Amino acid sequence: MIDVLYFAWLRERIGLPREQITTQAATVADLVAELRRREERYAAAFADTSALRVALDQTLADFDAPLAGVREVAFFPPMTGG
């Protein structure tokens, strides 16, 4: 079981701040592909992964990062600072 968190416009498009899912995905990219297949709202939210960042257990990661042993996956848009 993995906790999946959605922030900013992802949360708005999907309609959830977080959910627990059971997955066989090996990487973040596999998880995204699985989520896209769920429903149209997920497909829309994950249509352009270049506009997203991901953190695994609160550490920034790439979409090819493995999910083995991960308890939390967070998806969010790039941060802007100033």
C-alpha positions in Angstrom: 0.0 0.0 0.0 1.4 3.4 -1.0 0.1 6.8 0.0 -0.2 9.0 -3.1 -0.5 12.8 -2.5 -1.6 15.4 -5.0 -0.8 19.1 -4.7 -2.0 22.3 -6.3 -3.8 21.9 -9.7 -3.3 18.1 -9.6 -5.5 18.0 -6.4 -8.1 20.1 -8.2 -8.2 18.0 -11.3 -8.3 14.7 -9.5 -10.5 15.9 -6.7 -8.5 14.3 -3.9 -5.7 15.5 -1.7 -4.4 12.0 -1.1 -5.3 8.3 -1.5 -3.9 4.9 -0.6 -3.4 2.6 -3.5 -2.2 -0.9 -4.0 0.1 -1.1 -7.1 2.4 -3.5 -8.8 4.2 -0.5 -10.5 8.0 -0.8 -10.5 8.7 2.8 -11.1 7.1 6.2 -10.8 6.4 6.2 -14.5 4.7 2.9 -14.2 2.5 4.3 -11.4 1.6 7.3 -13.5 0.6 5.0 -16.4 -1.5 3.0 -14.0 -3.2 6.1 -12.7 -3.9 7.5 -16.2 -5.8 4.3 -17.0 -8.1 4.7 -14.0 -10.3 7.5 -15.1 -10.4 10.6 -17.3 -9.6 12.9 -14.4 -6.3 11.1 -13.8 -5.5 11.0 -17.5 -6.1 14.8 -17.7 -4.0 15.5 -14.5 -1.1 13.4 -15.7 -1.3 14.3 -19.4 2.0 16.3 -19.3 4.4 14.9 -16.8 7.1 17.4 -17.9 4.9 19.9 -15.9 5.2 17.7 -12.7 7.7 16.9 -10.0 7.6 13.9 -7.8 8.9 13.1 -4.3 9.3 9.7 -2.8 9.2 9.6 0.9 9.7 13.4 0.9 12.8 13.3 -1.3 12.8 14.6 -4.9 13.0 11.9 -7.5 12.8 11.2 -11.2 10.0 9.4 -12.9 12.3 6.5 -13.6 12.9 6.0 -9.9 12.0 2.6 -8.4 9.1 2.3 -6.0 10.4 -0.7 -4.0 10.1 0.1 -0.3 8.5 3.5 -0.9 5.6 4.4 1.4 4.7 7.9 0.0 4.6 9.4 -3.5 3.8 13.1 -3.8 3.1 14.8 -7.2 3.2 18.5 -7.5 4.0 21.3 -10.0 7.4 22.9 -10.1 7.9 25.4 -7.3 8.6 29.0 -8.1 10.4 31.2 -5.6 11.3 34.7 -5.1 
